[in-house]
Amino acid sequence: MELKIGFRTPSLKKSISARTTGQLKRSVKRALIPGYGKKGMGILHPKKALYNKVYRKTTFGLSDLLKLFK
């Protein structure tokens, strides 16, 4: 895996998808998958959890930039 550093490129498609994923879909996953949506479940996938932690600290998005100018 190659780690990105700096500005995350905005994606309209992914942004819309994230906002329209239905509550029904999430509630079904919560009922079927133990621990789904719970904090600290990254321990099940330590490699991905470590990658995500570093990624969040080394990149910034458009919303982060907008917060600076408010």
Summary of the structure (lengths in Angstrom):
residues: 70
radius of gyration: 15.1
end to end distance: 34.8
largest distance: 42.0
contacts: 118
relative contact order: 0.19
helix: 61%
strand: 6%
